[in-house]
Amino acid sequence: MNKIKKAAFGVLIAGLAFGFSAFTTIKKSSIYSYYQVTNPYAIPSSPVGYAYYSGDRCEEGGTVCAARWDIGTNAPPTADGQALPSTGVTFQTNSVISGHFE
């Protein structure tokens, strides 16, 4: 009977440890806003012409100023003006901000 109690206690401790780690693991988002800087008349879901800027750079007037992209496993942008990676990115539907890049 003592072995069964030890086994049950071990399973309980393992379950608690697993449950605790599930709540403390931080999922980092890979979705960023990129601005359409060089091709304002492109299809919004085409990655051509997008660059990262940390601040709001949209002005009124225009069709596509910015959109949100999931960059997947690509390295996150570290500096303003960094181009959107050409592969491994996913356009986020309903994320287009109208206007033009300033």
HELIX and SHEET records of a PDB file:
HELIX    1   1 ASN A    2  THR A   24  1                                  23    
SHEET    1   A 5 GLN A  82  ALA A  83  0                                        
SHEET    2   A 5 TYR A  50  TYR A  52 -1                                        
SHEET    3   A 5 ILE A  31  GLN A  36 -1                                        
SHEET    4   A 5 ALA A  66  ASP A  70 -1                                        
SHEET    5   A 5 THR A  90  PHE A  91 -1                                        
SHEET    1   B 2 CYS A  58  GLU A  59  0                                        
SHEET    2   B 2 HIS A 100  PHE A 101 -1                                        
END                                                                             
